[in-house]
Amino acid sequence: MTEDVTLLDAVAATSGGEDLPVSSRFDVLDPATGDVLAQAPDVSVDQLDGVFAVALDAFGTWRHDEAFRRSALRRAAELIEERIDELAEILTAEQGKPLAEARSEFAVSAMWLRYYADLDLPSEVLVNDEAAGYQAVVRRPMGVVAAIAPWNFPISLAVWKIAPALRAGNTIVVKPSPHTPLATLALGQVLRAAFPPGVLNVVSGLDPLGAAMVEHPVPRKVSFTGSTAVGRKVALGAAADLKRVTLELGGNDPAVILPDVDVDEIAPSLYRSAFANAGQICLAVKRVYVHDSIKARLVEALGEIARSVTVGSGMTEGVQMGPVNNRAQLDRVVDLVDDAVEAGARVVAGGAAIDRPGYFYAPTIVEGASDGVRLVDEEQFGPALPIIGYTEIEDAIARANRTEYGLTASVWSGDPERAAQWAPRIEAGQVAINAHGTGVRPDLPFGGLKSSGLGVENGPWGLYSFTEIQVVTGPHRP
């Protein structure tokens, strides 16, 4: 690395606009080598009282100046863009994604901050006349927000919480995953120049820090992105004092391919939708249902792309896919693919970890797996994609829905109108036509059905989720 050495060496938790001293630190590994990259502060549970206290104190003034909040969010976007190269190198070093994708994650985060800076939060005046008086619905900030972000997109998914929470007038304490704390901690340090002390606080640490944040009496809202299993624990922990929660959880996202598609045309887009970020995306295509008449052609087209992809360190120019982020996730992908092969599936491309240091797994296409095989039934969250044939579209839709998840989905057809007829039949928070995941924008709600989550993020709907409704009544107001 180059100019980011100073930032990385000085990485610290932020509380009250200053470094938060800690008595211990923990190792953060480089997934491209498996070696220790740096050490992150291990904030103790006992320190949370102080962190939440400064956030609560800052809330008393931050909540009242809307114009200042807007300008601070815009300044935060500028600061990210000024430091994007060094911040991106830290993100690639700890997460593994190619450097261009890390830069894009920060650029998108700046866009999210500007979107919320410009988004209005109006009161709704229901009645205002001399006879009936005045009745209005206003949205008030909640107070302090506890936000917990995952390791696959640590920056953008943290900003999905930071931007609307601060725009609404709350203050926030953010905890990144212990697999990827460094870039988020560095971002917290950079953004001290945008926000008053205590408005944005960033802590890192090992278990049970996250659970202690959820159960702490100060925050009134918990926003969590991660696995469904952990999301259930978050919901239980927040329920004790009726904290509001937003949970963006797992997915086993289907793509249904109708027989009238042009296979050569859709294969590159379908591949990217499954393998971007080494498949470590909650909304990635996780299983493909394709009509039997074109299945062989699609399997071979996807296999050809997978075999052509350059895999390596995200720091290396020309690399198209980096490593899986951590050993546990790599082991899970290995286990799921091996299990599918034992059940009779055939590996068309990849199918094994790459023999080199780090957590690399070859982009893998599997055909012959069916419902009931773990690779199909579970969320793999890695670079392995099962292709499943079908004869009748009704059966494909039914199998696509036969899961506890309901995050995103897609339907692909040479006739978009035909695809649009089937799309509403799929049980998912978002369904795309002839693409996948295109509804991830700052102005559109994102959330899942069933065990894929609770509530939504983004757009005005995401902003509203960081507010409480208050009714104001009284005499007519001229």
JOHU-V526663 format. One record per backbone hydrogen bond with DSSP energy under -0.5 kcal/mol. NH is the residue of the N-H (numbers start at 1). CO is the residue of the C=O. E is the energy in kcal/mol with one decimal. If there is no record, write none. Layout:
NH	CO	E
NH	CO	E
This chain:
5	2	-1.5
6	3	-0.7
8	4	-2.9
9	5	-3.0
10	6	-1.7
11	8	-1.3
14	202	-2.3
15	18	-2.4
18	15	-1.1
20	13	-1.8
21	19	-0.7
26	40	-2.4
28	38	-2.8
30	35	-3.0
31	29	-0.7
33	30	-1.8
34	30	-3.7
37	28	-3.3
38	28	-1.4
40	26	-2.7
42	24	-2.4
43	41	-1.0
43	204	-2.9
47	44	-0.9
48	45	-1.4
49	46	-0.5
51	47	-1.8
52	48	-3.0
53	49	-1.6
54	50	-1.9
55	51	-1.7
56	52	-2.4
57	53	-2.2
58	54	-2.2
59	55	-1.7
60	56	-0.8
60	57	-0.7
61	58	-1.1
62	58	-2.5
63	59	-1.7
64	61	-1.5
65	62	-0.8
66	64	-0.7
69	65	-1.9
70	66	-2.3
71	67	-2.0
72	68	-2.4
73	69	-2.0
74	70	-1.9
75	71	-2.3
76	72	-2.2
77	73	-1.8
78	74	-1.9
79	75	-2.4
80	76	-2.0
81	77	-2.0
82	78	-2.1
83	79	-1.3
84	81	-0.7
87	83	-2.4
88	84	-2.4
89	85	-1.7
90	86	-1.4
91	87	-2.0
92	88	-2.7
93	89	-2.2
94	90	-1.8
95	91	-2.7
96	91	-0.5
96	92	-1.7
99	314	-2.2
101	98	-0.7
102	98	-1.8
103	99	-2.5
104	100	-2.0
105	101	-2.0
106	102	-1.7
107	103	-2.6
108	104	-2.9
109	105	-1.7
110	106	-2.0
111	107	-1.8
112	108	-2.2
113	109	-2.1
114	110	-2.0
115	111	-2.4
116	112	-2.1
117	113	-1.9
118	114	-1.7
119	115	-0.7
124	137	-3.0
125	123	-0.7
126	124	-0.8
126	135	-2.4
127	135	-1.8
129	133	-2.0
133	129	-2.3
134	474	-3.5
135	127	-2.8
136	472	-2.5
137	124	-2.6
138	136	-0.5
138	470	-3.2
140	138	-0.5
140	468	-3.0
142	466	-0.9
145	171	-2.3
146	221	-2.9
147	145	-0.6
147	173	-2.8
148	223	-2.5
149	175	-2.1
157	153	-2.0
158	154	-0.6
159	155	-2.5
160	156	-1.9
161	158	-1.1
162	158	-2.7
163	159	-2.3
165	161	-1.8
166	162	-2.6
167	163	-2.2
168	164	-2.1
169	166	-1.0
170	165	-2.2
171	143	-2.0
172	199	-2.6
173	145	-2.6
174	201	-3.1
175	147	-2.7
176	203	-0.7
180	177	-1.0
185	181	-2.4
186	182	-2.7
187	183	-2.4
188	184	-2.4
189	185	-1.8
190	186	-2.4
191	187	-2.5
192	189	-1.0
193	190	-1.2
194	191	-1.6
195	191	-1.6
199	196	-2.0
200	196	-0.5
201	172	-2.0
201	199	-0.5
202	14	-1.5
203	174	-2.8
209	206	-2.0
212	208	-2.3
213	209	-2.0
214	210	-2.0
215	211	-2.1
216	212	-1.0
220	144	-2.4
221	144	-1.0
222	244	-2.7
223	146	-2.5
224	222	-0.5
224	246	-2.8
225	148	-1.9
226	248	-2.0
231	227	-2.4
232	228	-2.0
233	229	-1.1
234	230	-2.3
235	231	-2.4
236	232	-2.0
237	233	-2.5
238	234	-2.5
239	235	-1.2
240	236	-0.6
240	237	-0.5
241	238	-0.7
242	239	-1.3
243	238	-2.3
244	220	-2.1
246	222	-2.1
247	454	-2.5
248	224	-2.6
248	246	-0.5
249	247	-0.7
249	452	-2.2
253	284	-0.5
255	287	-1.9
256	410	-2.7
257	255	-0.6
257	289	-3.5
258	256	-0.6
258	412	-2.8
261	258	-1.2
263	261	-0.9
265	262	-0.6
266	262	-2.1
267	263	-2.2
268	264	-0.5
270	266	-2.8
271	267	-2.7
272	268	-2.4
273	269	-2.1
274	270	-0.9
274	271	-1.1
275	271	-2.4
276	272	-1.8
278	275	-1.3
279	276	-1.3
280	277	-2.0
281	279	-1.5
284	281	-1.5
285	273	-1.9
286	253	-3.0
287	253	-1.4
288	386	-2.1
289	255	-3.0
290	288	-0.6
290	388	-2.6
291	257	-1.4
292	390	-2.7
294	291	-1.8
295	291	-0.8
296	292	-0.5
298	294	-2.2
299	295	-2.9
300	296	-2.1
301	297	-2.3
302	298	-2.7
303	299	-2.4
304	300	-2.5
305	301	-1.8
306	302	-2.6
307	303	-2.3
308	304	-0.8
308	305	-1.0
309	305	-0.7
309	306	-0.9
311	309	-0.6
312	321	-2.1
316	313	-2.0
319	316	-1.7
320	310	-2.4
321	310	-1.7
324	359	-3.0
330	326	-2.2
331	327	-2.8
332	328	-1.7
333	329	-2.1
334	330	-2.5
335	331	-2.4
336	332	-2.5
337	333	-2.4
338	334	-2.5
339	335	-2.3
340	336	-1.9
341	337	-2.2
342	338	-2.3
343	339	-1.3
344	341	-1.7
345	340	-2.5
346	367	-3.6
348	346	-0.6
348	365	-3.0
349	365	-1.2
351	362	-0.6
354	360	-2.1
356	354	-1.8
358	33	-0.7
359	31	-2.6
362	352	-2.1
364	383	-2.0
365	349	-1.5
366	385	-2.7
367	346	-2.6
368	387	-1.0
373	370	-2.2
376	373	-1.5
377	373	-2.5
378	374	-2.8
380	378	-0.8
384	382	-2.0
385	364	-2.5
386	286	-0.8
387	366	-2.8
388	288	-3.5
390	290	-1.4
396	392	-1.8
397	393	-2.5
398	394	-2.1
399	395	-2.5
400	396	-2.4
401	397	-1.8
402	398	-0.5
402	399	-0.7
403	401	-2.4
409	430	-1.2
410	254	-1.5
411	432	-2.2
412	256	-2.7
416	414	-0.6
418	415	-0.8
419	415	-1.9
420	416	-2.3
421	417	-1.1
421	418	-0.5
422	418	-0.9
422	419	-0.7
423	419	-2.1
424	420	-0.7
425	422	-1.8
426	423	-1.7
428	426	-1.3
429	406	-1.4
429	407	-0.7
430	407	-1.5
432	409	-2.3
434	411	-2.6
434	432	-0.5
440	437	-1.2
441	439	-1.4
444	441	-1.3
446	457	-2.8
449	406	-3.2
451	404	-2.7
452	449	-2.3
453	450	-1.0
454	247	-2.4
457	446	-2.7
459	442	-2.8
462	458	-2.0
463	459	-1.8
464	460	-2.7
465	461	-1.3
466	463	-1.7
467	464	-2.0
468	140	-2.7
470	138	-2.9
472	136	-2.8
474	134	-1.9
478	476	-0.6
